[in-house]
Amino acid sequence: MQNFLNPNSKVIAIDFDGTIVEHKFPKIGKEMRFAFMTLKALQQKGHKLILWTIRTGTQLEDAVNYCKENGIEFYAINSNFNEEARDENISRKINADVFIDDRNIGGFIGWGEVWQTLHPDGEEFMHQLKNPEAHSNYKNTGSIFKKLFGSK
């Protein structure tokens, strides 16, 4: 069971093919080493996991069922939350703190490296942006009103 009361919990969007399983699309490949162990540990830390995949229809159902059979139920699937209205035939951008995908520059780093990057030594979430200037609005607490009209 996920602990959503943890203030350090993050939303993590995770690809399926090539990330949770070996890329054999439209079939389901073998589990990537440590995938489900790491996903379970992330959930135990209170993170909300979103399955973020190009799969739709029965291929998506197969992926979701495969994950359930391996002990992972996602907070949401191809959406920001389960109740979100969506068109199943259109991929859309997900609002997440971290994206784990095999199509990153340099490819998928592996689940051991994912864990060490997010929780070094098992401690609190420690993700650091490599280029914070590119994310100038990341964790920005200033209001748009203050930006437009000053701090009066």
DAVEN-V546188 format. One record per pair of residues at least 6 apart in sequence whose C-alpha atoms are under 8 Angstrom apart, sorted by the first residue. I is the first residue (numbers start at 1). GAP is how many residues later the second one is. D is the distance in Angstrom with one decimal. If there is no record, write none. Layout:
BEGIN
i->I gap->GAP d->D
i->I gap->GAP d->D
END
This chain:
BEGIN
i->1 gap->42 d->7.4
i->1 gap->43 d->7.2
i->2 gap->41 d->5.4
i->2 gap->42 d->6.0
i->2 gap->43 d->7.7
i->2 gap->44 d->5.2
i->2 gap->45 d->7.1
i->2 gap->46 d->7.4
i->3 gap->40 d->7.6
i->3 gap->41 d->7.0
i->3 gap->42 d->7.2
i->3 gap->43 d->4.4
i->3 gap->44 d->7.5
i->4 gap->42 d->5.6
i->4 gap->43 d->7.3
i->4 gap->44 d->7.5
i->5 gap->41 d->7.6
i->6 gap->39 d->7.9
i->6 gap->40 d->6.0
i->8 gap->38 d->7.8
i->8 gap->116 d->7.1
i->8 gap->117 d->6.6
i->9 gap->36 d->7.0
i->9 gap->37 d->5.1
i->9 gap->38 d->4.5
i->9 gap->39 d->7.1
i->9 gap->116 d->7.6
i->10 gap->36 d->7.7
i->10 gap->37 d->4.9
i->10 gap->38 d->6.2
i->10 gap->86 d->7.7
i->10 gap->87 d->6.1
i->10 gap->88 d->7.8
i->11 gap->36 d->6.0
i->11 gap->37 d->4.7
i->11 gap->38 d->6.0
i->11 gap->39 d->7.2
i->11 gap->84 d->8.0
i->11 gap->85 d->5.0
i->11 gap->86 d->5.3
i->11 gap->87 d->6.7
i->12 gap->35 d->7.0
i->12 gap->36 d->6.2
i->12 gap->37 d->5.0
i->12 gap->38 d->6.1
i->12 gap->84 d->5.6
i->12 gap->85 d->5.9
i->12 gap->86 d->4.9
i->12 gap->87 d->5.9
i->12 gap->88 d->7.4
i->13 gap->36 d->6.0
i->13 gap->37 d->4.6
i->13 gap->38 d->6.0
i->13 gap->39 d->5.6
i->13 gap->81 d->7.4
i->13 gap->83 d->6.0
i->13 gap->84 d->7.9
i->13 gap->85 d->6.2
i->13 gap->86 d->4.8
i->13 gap->87 d->6.2
i->14 gap->6 d->7.9
i->14 gap->35 d->7.1
i->14 gap->36 d->6.1
i->14 gap->37 d->5.2
i->14 gap->38 d->5.3
i->14 gap->39 d->7.6
i->14 gap->85 d->5.9
i->14 gap->86 d->4.8
i->14 gap->87 d->6.2
i->15 gap->36 d->6.1
i->15 gap->37 d->4.9
i->15 gap->38 d->5.1
i->15 gap->84 d->8.0
i->15 gap->85 d->6.3
i->15 gap->86 d->5.1
i->15 gap->87 d->7.5
i->16 gap->35 d->7.0
i->16 gap->36 d->7.0
i->16 gap->37 d->5.8
i->16 gap->47 d->7.4
i->16 gap->85 d->7.9
i->17 gap->6 d->4.7
i->17 gap->7 d->7.1
i->17 gap->8 d->6.6
i->17 gap->11 d->7.6
i->17 gap->12 d->7.6
i->17 gap->36 d->7.6
i->17 gap->85 d->8.0
i->18 gap->6 d->7.9
i->18 gap->14 d->7.8
i->18 gap->83 d->7.6
i->18 gap->84 d->5.5
i->18 gap->90 d->7.8
i->19 gap->13 d->6.7
i->19 gap->16 d->7.9
i->19 gap->81 d->7.4
i->19 gap->82 d->5.8
i->19 gap->83 d->5.5
i->19 gap->89 d->6.8
i->20 gap->11 d->6.1
i->20 gap->12 d->5.6
i->20 gap->15 d->5.5
i->20 gap->16 d->7.6
i->21 gap->7 d->6.9
i->21 gap->8 d->5.2
i->21 gap->9 d->5.3
i->21 gap->10 d->4.2
i->21 gap->11 d->4.8
i->21 gap->14 d->7.8
i->22 gap->6 d->7.6
i->22 gap->7 d->4.6
i->22 gap->8 d->5.4
i->22 gap->9 d->6.3
i->22 gap->10 d->5.9
i->23 gap->6 d->5.8
i->26 gap->33 d->6.9
i->28 gap->35 d->7.2
i->32 gap->79 d->7.9
i->33 gap->77 d->7.7
i->33 gap->78 d->7.0
i->34 gap->77 d->5.8
i->34 gap->78 d->7.0
i->35 gap->76 d->5.8
i->36 gap->34 d->6.8
i->36 gap->35 d->7.5
i->36 gap->36 d->7.2
i->38 gap->73 d->6.5
i->38 gap->74 d->7.7
i->38 gap->77 d->6.7
i->39 gap->33 d->7.2
i->40 gap->31 d->7.5
i->40 gap->32 d->6.7
i->43 gap->6 d->7.2
i->48 gap->26 d->7.5
i->48 gap->27 d->5.7
i->49 gap->25 d->5.4
i->49 gap->26 d->5.4
i->49 gap->27 d->7.1
i->50 gap->24 d->5.5
i->50 gap->25 d->5.6
i->50 gap->26 d->4.8
i->50 gap->27 d->5.6
i->50 gap->28 d->7.0
i->50 gap->29 d->7.5
i->50 gap->30 d->7.5
i->51 gap->23 d->6.3
i->51 gap->25 d->6.5
i->51 gap->26 d->4.8
i->51 gap->27 d->5.9
i->52 gap->25 d->6.4
i->52 gap->26 d->4.9
i->52 gap->27 d->7.8
i->52 gap->42 d->7.8
i->53 gap->7 d->8.0
i->53 gap->25 d->6.5
i->54 gap->37 d->6.7
i->56 gap->32 d->6.5
i->56 gap->33 d->6.8
i->57 gap->31 d->7.5
i->64 gap->9 d->7.8
i->67 gap->6 d->6.8
i->75 gap->6 d->6.7
i->75 gap->7 d->6.9
i->76 gap->6 d->4.8
i->78 gap->13 d->7.4
i->78 gap->14 d->7.5
i->78 gap->16 d->7.3
i->79 gap->7 d->7.5
i->79 gap->13 d->7.7
i->79 gap->15 d->6.1
i->80 gap->14 d->5.8
i->80 gap->15 d->6.2
i->80 gap->16 d->7.9
i->100 gap->8 d->7.8
i->101 gap->6 d->7.8
i->101 gap->7 d->6.2
i->102 gap->6 d->4.1
i->102 gap->7 d->7.8
i->116 gap->6 d->7.8
i->117 gap->9 d->7.1
i->117 gap->10 d->6.5
i->118 gap->7 d->5.4
i->118 gap->8 d->5.2
i->118 gap->9 d->5.1
i->119 gap->6 d->5.2
i->119 gap->7 d->5.9
i->119 gap->8 d->7.9
i->120 gap->6 d->7.2
i->132 gap->6 d->7.8
i->146 gap->6 d->7.7
END
